[in-house]
Amino acid sequence: MFATVLPFLMSANDAGVVGMVIFLGSSIIFGIPVFASRGMAQLAWAGAVGLALTVELVLIVVFVALTNNGTIHPNF
């Protein structure tokens, strides 16, 4: 399933680096509303962004683990 979408993955290390870049970029983009608001709105945004980043991090870790054990691998 992922092999056709992500043909550049060759190992779990590659998947981890790609996941790290995606996570860092999304944390910057998702963090903009937190710094642009004040008071209770800022707290609400911080909670929503924290939840979204936690879910994203779990999905990236699962993806890297599945790549590591061979469940997901590119077809060359």
DSSP file (Angstrom, degrees, kcal/mol; ACC not computed):
  #  RESIDUE AA STRUCTURE BP1 BP2  ACC     N-H-->O    O-->H-N    N-H-->O    O-->H-N    TCO  KAPPA ALPHA  PHI   PSI    X-CA   Y-CA   Z-CA
    1    1 A M     >        0   0    0      0, 0.0     4,-0.5     0, 0.0     3,-0.4   0.000 360.0 360.0 360.0 -55.9    0.0    0.0    0.0
    2    2 A F  H  >  +     0   0    0      1,-0.2     4,-3.0     2,-0.2     3,-0.1   0.683 360.0  77.6 -79.4 -17.0    2.6    2.6    1.1
    3    3 A A  H  4 S+     0   0    0      1,-0.2    72,-0.2     2,-0.2    -1,-0.2   0.862  96.1  44.7 -64.3 -35.3    5.3    1.1   -1.3
    4    4 A T  H  4 S+     0   0    0     -3,-0.4    -1,-0.2     1,-0.2    -2,-0.2   0.790 116.9  45.9 -78.3 -26.2    3.8    2.7   -4.3
    5    5 A V  H  < S+     0   0    0     -4,-0.5    -2,-0.2     1,-0.2    -1,-0.2   0.854 121.9  34.1 -82.7 -36.7    3.3    6.0   -2.6
    6    6 A L    ><  +     0   0    0     -4,-3.0     3,-1.2     1,-0.1    -1,-0.2  -0.639  63.6 156.8-120.4  72.7    6.8    6.2   -1.0
    7    7 A P  T 3   +     0   0    0      0, 0.0    -1,-0.1     0, 0.0    -4,-0.1   0.614  66.0  70.6 -75.1  -9.2    9.2    4.5   -3.4
    8    8 A F  T 3  S+     0   0    0     -3,-0.1     2,-0.4     6,-0.0    -5,-0.0   0.553  71.9 104.8 -84.8  -6.9   12.2    6.4   -1.9
    9    9 A L    <   +     0   0    0     -3,-1.2     3,-0.1     1,-0.2    -3,-0.0  -0.619  32.2 159.3 -79.2 126.6   12.2    4.5    1.4
   10   10 A M        +     0   0    0     -2,-0.4     2,-0.3     1,-0.3    -1,-0.2   0.604  63.5   2.6-117.3 -21.9   15.0    1.9    1.6
   11   11 A S  S  > S-     0   0    0      1,-0.1     4,-1.8    62,-0.0    -1,-0.3  -0.930  77.3 -94.7-154.0 175.0   15.3    1.4    5.3
   12   12 A A  H  > S+     0   0    0     -2,-0.3     4,-2.3     1,-0.2     5,-0.1   0.819 121.2  59.2 -67.4 -30.3   13.8    2.3    8.7
   13   13 A N  H  > S+     0   0    0      2,-0.2     4,-2.3     1,-0.2    -1,-0.2   0.915 105.3  48.4 -64.5 -41.7   16.5    5.0    9.0
   14   14 A D  H  > S+     0   0    0      1,-0.2     4,-2.4     2,-0.2     5,-0.2   0.918 111.8  49.6 -62.8 -42.5   15.3    6.7    5.8
   15   15 A A  H  X S+     0   0    0     -4,-1.8     4,-2.4     1,-0.2    -2,-0.2   0.881 110.3  51.5 -63.6 -37.4   11.7    6.5    7.1
   16   16 A G  H  X S+     0   0    0     -4,-2.3     4,-2.3     2,-0.2    -2,-0.2   0.893 110.0  48.0 -66.9 -40.1   12.8    8.0   10.4
   17   17 A V  H  X S+     0   0    0     -4,-2.3     4,-2.2     2,-0.2    -2,-0.2   0.922 113.4  47.2 -67.1 -43.5   14.5   10.9    8.8
   18   18 A V  H  X S+     0   0    0     -4,-2.4     4,-2.3     1,-0.2    -2,-0.2   0.911 113.0  49.9 -63.2 -41.8   11.5   11.6    6.5
   19   19 A G  H  X S+     0   0    0     -4,-2.4     4,-2.6    -5,-0.2    -2,-0.2   0.881 109.2  51.6 -63.5 -38.8    9.2   11.3    9.5
   20   20 A M  H  X S+     0   0    0     -4,-2.3     4,-2.7     2,-0.2     5,-0.2   0.914 110.3  48.2 -64.7 -43.1   11.4   13.7   11.5
   21   21 A V  H  X S+     0   0    0     -4,-2.2     4,-2.2     2,-0.2    -2,-0.2   0.915 113.2  47.8 -63.9 -42.4   11.3   16.3    8.8
   22   22 A I  H  X S+     0   0    0     -4,-2.3     4,-2.5     2,-0.2    -2,-0.2   0.920 113.1  48.6 -63.8 -43.1    7.6   16.0    8.4
   23   23 A F  H  X S+     0   0    0     -4,-2.6     4,-2.1     2,-0.2    -2,-0.2   0.914 112.0  47.9 -65.3 -43.0    7.1   16.3   12.2
   24   24 A L  H  X S+     0   0    0     -4,-2.7     4,-1.6     2,-0.2    -1,-0.2   0.911 113.5  47.9 -65.5 -41.1    9.3   19.4   12.5
   25   25 A G  H  X S+     0   0    0     -4,-2.2     4,-2.3    -5,-0.2    -2,-0.2   0.922 113.4  46.5 -64.7 -44.0    7.6   21.1    9.6
   26   26 A S  H  X S+     0   0    0     -4,-2.5     4,-3.2     1,-0.2     5,-0.2   0.839 108.1  56.4 -70.5 -30.7    4.1   20.4   10.9
   27   27 A S  H  X S+     0   0    0     -4,-2.1     4,-1.2    -5,-0.2    -1,-0.2   0.878 110.1  45.9 -67.8 -34.4    5.0   21.5   14.4
   28   28 A I  H  X S+     0   0    0     -4,-1.6     4,-0.6     2,-0.2    -2,-0.2   0.937 117.3  43.0 -69.0 -46.5    6.1   24.9   13.1
   29   29 A I  H >< S+     0   0    0     -4,-2.3     3,-0.9     1,-0.2    -2,-0.2   0.920 116.6  46.4 -67.4 -43.9    3.0   25.3   10.9
   30   30 A F  H 3< S+     0   0    0     -4,-3.2     4,-0.4     1,-0.2    -1,-0.2   0.766 106.8  61.2 -69.3 -23.9    0.6   24.0   13.5
   31   31 A G  H 3X S+     0   0    0     -4,-1.2     4,-1.7    -5,-0.2     3,-0.3   0.617  80.4  84.9 -78.9 -12.5    2.2   26.3   16.1
   32   32 A I  H <X S+     0   0    0     -3,-0.9     4,-1.2    -4,-0.6    -1,-0.2   0.918  88.6  49.1 -58.4 -47.0    1.4   29.5   14.3
   33   33 A P  H  > S+     0   0    0      0, 0.0     4,-0.6     0, 0.0    -1,-0.2   0.825 106.6  58.4 -64.0 -27.7   -2.1   29.9   15.8
   34   34 A V  H >4 S+     0   0    0     -4,-0.4     3,-0.7    -3,-0.3    -2,-0.2   0.931 111.4  39.6 -65.5 -43.9   -0.8   29.2   19.3
   35   35 A F  H 3< S+     0   0    0     -4,-1.7    -1,-0.2     1,-0.2    -3,-0.1   0.645 111.6  59.2 -80.3 -13.8    1.6   32.2   19.1
   36   36 A A  H 3< S+     0   0    0     -4,-1.2     2,-0.2    -5,-0.2    -1,-0.2   0.494 102.0  60.6 -92.2  -3.7   -0.9   34.4   17.3
   37   37 A S    <<  -     0   0    0     -3,-0.7     2,-0.3    -4,-0.6     0, 0.0  -0.735  66.4-148.3-121.0 170.2   -3.6   34.2   20.0
   38   38 A R    >   -     0   0    0     -2,-0.2     3,-1.0     4,-0.0     4,-0.4  -0.941  52.7  -2.9-135.8 156.0   -3.8   35.2   23.7
   39   39 A G  T 3> S-     0   0    0     -2,-0.3     4,-1.6     1,-0.2     3,-0.2  -0.372 123.1  -7.4  73.4-138.3   -5.5   34.0   26.9
   40   40 A M  H 3> S+     0   0    0      1,-0.2     4,-2.4     2,-0.2    -1,-0.2   0.808 132.8  59.5 -67.6 -30.4   -7.9   31.1   26.8
   41   41 A A  H <> S+     0   0    0     -3,-1.0     4,-2.7     2,-0.2    -1,-0.2   0.897 104.5  50.6 -64.4 -38.4   -7.8   30.9   23.0
   42   42 A Q  H  > S+     0   0    0     -4,-0.4     4,-2.5    -3,-0.2    -2,-0.2   0.897 110.1  49.9 -65.4 -39.4   -4.1   30.3   23.2
   43   43 A L  H  X S+     0   0    0     -4,-1.6     4,-2.0     2,-0.2    -2,-0.2   0.905 111.5  48.4 -64.9 -41.5   -4.6   27.5   25.7
   44   44 A A  H  X S+     0   0    0     -4,-2.4     4,-2.3     2,-0.2    -2,-0.2   0.921 112.6  48.0 -64.9 -44.2   -7.2   25.9   23.5
   45   45 A W  H  X S+     0   0    0     -4,-2.7     4,-2.9     1,-0.2     5,-0.3   0.908 110.1  52.7 -62.2 -41.7   -5.0   26.1   20.5
   46   46 A A  H  X S+     0   0    0     -4,-2.5     4,-2.3     1,-0.2    -1,-0.2   0.891 110.3  47.9 -63.1 -39.6   -2.1   24.7   22.4
   47   47 A G  H  X S+     0   0    0     -4,-2.0     4,-2.1     2,-0.2    -1,-0.2   0.918 113.7  46.4 -66.1 -43.5   -4.2   21.7   23.5
   48   48 A A  H  X S+     0   0    0     -4,-2.3     4,-2.4     2,-0.2    -2,-0.2   0.912 114.9  46.3 -65.9 -42.6   -5.5   21.1   20.0
   49   49 A V  H  X S+     0   0    0     -4,-2.9     4,-2.7     2,-0.2     5,-0.2   0.903 111.5  52.3 -67.3 -40.5   -2.0   21.4   18.5
   50   50 A G  H  X S+     0   0    0     -4,-2.3     4,-1.9    -5,-0.3    -2,-0.2   0.898 111.0  47.3 -61.7 -40.8   -0.5   19.1   21.2
   51   51 A L  H  X S+     0   0    0     -4,-2.1     4,-2.3     2,-0.2    -2,-0.2   0.928 112.8  48.5 -65.9 -45.1   -3.1   16.5   20.5
   52   52 A A  H  X S+     0   0    0     -4,-2.4     4,-2.3     1,-0.2    -2,-0.2   0.902 112.9  47.7 -62.9 -41.4   -2.6   16.6   16.7
   53   53 A L  H  X S+     0   0    0     -4,-2.7     4,-2.4     2,-0.2    -1,-0.2   0.849 110.2  52.7 -69.8 -33.2    1.2   16.4   17.1
   54   54 A T  H  X S+     0   0    0     -4,-1.9     4,-2.2    -5,-0.2    -2,-0.2   0.921 110.9  46.4 -66.3 -43.5    0.9   13.5   19.5
   55   55 A V  H  X S+     0   0    0     -4,-2.3     4,-2.2     2,-0.2    -2,-0.2   0.915 113.2  50.0 -63.5 -43.0   -1.3   11.6   17.1
   56   56 A E  H  X S+     0   0    0     -4,-2.3     4,-2.2     1,-0.2    -2,-0.2   0.908 109.9  50.8 -62.0 -41.9    1.1   12.4   14.2
   57   57 A L  H  X S+     0   0    0     -4,-2.4     4,-2.4     2,-0.2    -1,-0.2   0.899 109.2  50.5 -64.0 -41.4    4.1   11.2   16.3
   58   58 A V  H  X S+     0   0    0     -4,-2.2     4,-2.4     1,-0.2    -1,-0.2   0.918 111.0  49.1 -62.3 -43.3    2.4    7.9   17.1
   59   59 A L  H  X S+     0   0    0     -4,-2.2     4,-2.2     1,-0.2    -2,-0.2   0.888 111.4  49.3 -64.8 -38.6    1.6    7.3   13.4
   60   60 A I  H  X S+     0   0    0     -4,-2.2     4,-2.5     2,-0.2    -2,-0.2   0.913 111.2  49.1 -66.8 -42.0    5.2    8.1   12.4
   61   61 A V  H  X S+     0   0    0     -4,-2.4     4,-2.4     2,-0.2    -2,-0.2   0.906 112.2  48.2 -64.9 -41.3    6.6    5.8   15.0
   62   62 A V  H  X S+     0   0    0     -4,-2.4     4,-2.5     2,-0.2    -1,-0.2   0.907 111.3  51.3 -63.8 -40.9    4.2    3.0   13.9
   63   63 A F  H  X S+     0   0    0     -4,-2.2     4,-2.0     2,-0.2    -2,-0.2   0.913 111.3  46.5 -62.5 -43.5    5.2    3.6   10.3
   64   64 A V  H  X S+     0   0    0     -4,-2.5     4,-2.3     2,-0.2    -1,-0.2   0.892 112.3  50.9 -66.9 -39.1    8.9    3.4   11.1
   65   65 A A  H  X S+     0   0    0     -4,-2.4     4,-2.1     2,-0.2     6,-0.2   0.910 110.8  48.0 -65.2 -41.2    8.4    0.2   13.1
   66   66 A L  H  <>S+     0   0    0     -4,-2.5     6,-1.6     1,-0.2     5,-1.3   0.853 112.6  49.2 -67.4 -33.9    6.5   -1.4   10.3
   67   67 A T  H ><5S+     0   0    0     -4,-2.0     3,-0.6    -5,-0.2    -2,-0.2   0.881 110.0  52.9 -68.6 -37.4    9.2   -0.4    7.9
   68   68 A N  H 3<5S+     0   0    0     -4,-2.3    -2,-0.2     1,-0.2    -1,-0.2   0.892 110.2  44.8 -67.4 -40.8   11.8   -1.8   10.2
   69   69 A N  T 3<5S-     0   0    0     -4,-2.1    -1,-0.2    -5,-0.1    -2,-0.2   0.462 116.9-108.9 -88.0   2.2   10.3   -5.3   10.6
   70   70 A G  T < 5S+     0   0    0     -3,-0.6    -3,-0.2    -4,-0.4    -4,-0.1   0.469  85.8 118.8  93.1   2.0    9.6   -5.6    6.8
   71   71 A T  S   <S+     0   0    0     -5,-1.3     2,-0.5    -6,-0.2    -4,-0.2   0.902  83.2  36.7 -66.3 -40.2    5.8   -5.3    6.8
   72   72 A I  S    S+     0   0    0     -6,-1.6    -2,-0.3    -9,-0.1    -1,-0.2  -0.964  78.5 150.5-113.4 123.9    6.1   -2.2    4.6
   73   73 A H        -     0   0    0     -2,-0.5   -70,-0.2    -3,-0.1     2,-0.1  -0.992  44.2-105.5-151.3 147.5    8.9   -2.1    2.0
   74   74 A P        -     0   0    0      0, 0.0     2,-0.7     0, 0.0   -70,-0.1  -0.423  27.0-129.8 -73.7 147.6    9.3   -0.5   -1.4
   75   75 A N              0   0    0    -72,-0.2     0, 0.0     1,-0.1     0, 0.0  -0.870 360.0 360.0 -97.8 112.4    9.1   -2.6   -4.5
   76   76 A F              0   0    0     -2,-0.7    -1,-0.1     0, 0.0     0, 0.0   0.417 360.0 360.0-101.1 360.0   12.1   -2.0   -6.7
